[in-house]
Each structure stands twice: as structure tokens, then as C-alpha cells.
Amino acid sequence: MTLEYYIILAFLLFAIGLYGAFSRRSAIMIFISIEIMLNAVNISLVAFSKFSAIATAYGHIFTIFSMVVAAAEVTIGLAIVLAIFRHFEDIDTNDINLLK
């Protein structure tokens, strides 16, 4: 496989995640869409690292760092969603106006 196939796959995953993040109302589905976008970025980082002229592991290192950040994002996001669910008994993002 060439680099172009990996980039096309990453672009399609990112587009699916972006569409899911903008079209869904459920906070859980928005988090899943963001995770799909982060996985697309991870695929492109590893692909660029694999096909680079200098054989280094920088892409793999950035991918691991991105996974750690994604895990922290999910942990904090789910804690916020749980707190909102306990208060409103619903996680629809259109009904939540705590920041106003």
C-alpha cells in the first residue's frame, strides 16, 4: 500500500467523525465522533512516519501521546456528561444551557 491509501482512509474517517460531531445531539455520540477524528489523525501520523525518508519513530510517539490525550478527554467528558445527566436527567445537547 502507498501513502495515498492511508491518507484517503484518514480523510474519510475524519470526514465521518466531523459529520457525526456536527449532526448528533447526544453528547455520547459527539464524543464517539471526536474519537473517530482522533483515530484518523493517528492513522495519518503513523503513515507519515512509515513513509518518511528518515526512519524515525516520531509519528508513533505522537500517536501514543494523542491516545493519552484522548483517554484524558474521554474521562473528563464522561464525568461532565454524568454530572449533567444527574442534574437534568437528559444528555441532549440542545437542552443544556449551563454556560448562559
C-alpha positions in Angstrom: 0.0 0.0 0.0 1.1 3.5 -0.7 0.9 6.6 1.4 -2.1 7.9 -0.6 -4.3 5.0 0.6 -3.6 5.8 4.2 -4.3 9.5 3.7 -7.6 8.7 1.9 -8.6 6.4 4.7 -7.7 9.0 7.3 -9.6 11.7 5.4 -12.7 9.5 5.2 -12.6 8.7 8.9 -12.1 12.3 9.7 -15.0 13.4 7.5 -17.3 10.8 9.1 -16.3 11.9 12.6 -16.8 15.6 11.7 -20.2 14.9 10.2 -21.1 12.9 13.4 -19.9 15.6 15.7 -21.9 18.3 13.9 -25.1 16.3 13.3 -25.7 14.5 16.5 -27.4 15.9 19.6 -26.4 13.2 22.1 -23.2 14.1 24.0 -22.1 10.4 23.9 -22.3 10.3 20.1 -20.4 13.6 19.9 -17.6 12.0 22.0 -17.5 8.9 19.8 -17.3 11.1 16.7 -14.4 13.1 18.2 -12.6 9.7 18.9 -13.1 8.7 15.3 -11.5 12.0 14.2 -8.6 11.4 16.6 -8.1 7.9 15.2 -7.9 9.4 11.7 -5.1 11.7 12.9 -3.3 8.8 14.4 -3.5 6.8 11.2 -2.0 9.7 9.3 0.7 10.2 11.8 1.8 6.6 11.7 1.6 6.6 7.9 3.7 9.7 7.5 6.2 8.1 10.0 6.3 4.9 8.0 6.8 6.5 4.6 9.2 9.3 5.7 12.7 9.5 4.2 14.2 9.5 7.6 13.3 6.3 9.5 12.3 7.7 12.9 9.6 6.8 15.3 8.3 10.3 15.9 4.9 9.5 14.3 4.5 6.6 16.7 5.5 8.7 19.7 3.0 11.4 18.7 0.3 8.8 18.2 0.9 7.4 21.7 0.7 11.0 23.1 -2.5 11.5 21.1 -4.0 8.4 22.6 -3.2 9.5 26.1 -4.8 12.9 25.5 -7.9 11.1 24.0 -8.2 9.0 27.1 -8.0 12.0 29.4 -10.6 13.8 27.2 -13.0 10.9 27.4 -12.6 10.6 31.2 -13.3 14.3 31.8 -16.0 14.4 29.1 -17.9 11.4 30.6 -17.6 12.9 34.1 -19.2 16.1 32.8 -21.9 14.2 31.0 -22.6 12.2 34.1 -22.9 15.4 36.2 -25.3 16.9 33.6 -27.4 13.7 33.5 -27.7 13.7 37.2 -28.9 17.3 37.2 -31.2 17.3 34.1 -31.9 13.6 33.6 -31.1 14.1 29.9 -28.0 14.5 27.9 -29.4 16.2 24.8 -27.0 19.0 23.9 -29.8 21.3 22.7 -31.5 21.3 26.2 -28.3 22.1 28.1 -27.7 25.8 28.7 -25.5 25.8 31.8 -23.0 28.3 30.3 -25.5 31.0 29.5 
